[in-house]
Amino acid sequence: MRSLFNVAAFAGLIYGARHFFIFLNEHRKNRLQEKKLEVWEGEGGAVPVAATRTAAQVSPRKPSTPSPRGVN
């Protein structure tokens, strides 16, 4: 019974450590993404989209060409 409790406690500790490291990794990635966005906005690449979104990259579009003569 005591060994079962020890195994369960050890498994809980491992699971908690895994959860913590995943959290730290996500936090690091979010910080890096935020820094990349700040640099991108500083270079003039930010375009306001909506009140809820800070910026979005708008891809350049080709000017539309007239359709061929035979098409109505």
C-alpha positions in Angstrom: 0.0 0.0 0.0 2.8 2.4 0.9 4.7 1.7 -2.4 1.5 2.4 -4.4 1.2 5.7 -2.6 4.9 6.5 -3.4 4.4 5.6 -7.1 1.3 7.8 -7.3 3.1 10.7 -5.5 6.1 10.3 -7.9 3.8 10.2 -10.9 2.0 13.3 -9.7 5.4 15.1 -9.3 6.5 14.2 -12.8 3.2 15.2 -14.2 3.3 18.6 -12.4 6.9 19.2 -13.6 5.9 18.4 -17.1 3.0 20.8 -16.9 5.3 23.5 -15.5 7.9 23.1 -18.2 5.2 23.2 -21.0 3.9 26.4 -19.4 7.4 28.0 -19.3 7.9 27.0 -23.0 4.6 28.6 -24.1 5.5 31.7 -22.0 8.9 32.0 -23.7 7.3 31.5 -27.2 4.7 34.2 -26.5 7.4 36.6 -25.3 9.4 36.0 -28.5 6.3 36.5 -30.7 5.5 39.7 -28.9 9.1 41.0 -29.5 8.9 40.0 -33.2 5.6 41.9 -33.5 7.2 45.0 -31.8 10.1 44.9 -34.2 7.8 44.4 -37.2 5.5 47.3 -36.1 8.6 49.5 -35.6 9.6 48.8 -39.2 6.3 50.0 -40.5 4.7 46.7 -41.2 1.7 47.1 -39.0 -1.7 47.9 -40.4 -4.7 48.4 -38.1 -7.4 45.9 -38.7 -10.0 46.1 -35.9 -10.3 47.3 -32.3 -9.6 43.9 -31.0 -6.5 43.2 -33.1 -3.4 45.3 -32.8 -2.0 44.7 -36.3 -2.1 42.3 -39.3 0.1 41.9 -42.2 -1.6 42.7 -45.5 -0.1 41.0 -48.5 0.3 43.1 -51.6 -2.3 42.5 -54.3 -1.9 42.7 -58.1 -4.1 45.3 -59.8 -7.1 43.6 -61.5 -6.9 43.2 -65.2 -9.8 43.5 -67.6 -11.4 40.3 -68.7 -10.8 38.9 -72.2 -13.0 40.3 -75.0 -15.2 37.3 -75.6 -16.4 37.0 -72.0 -19.6 38.7 -70.9 
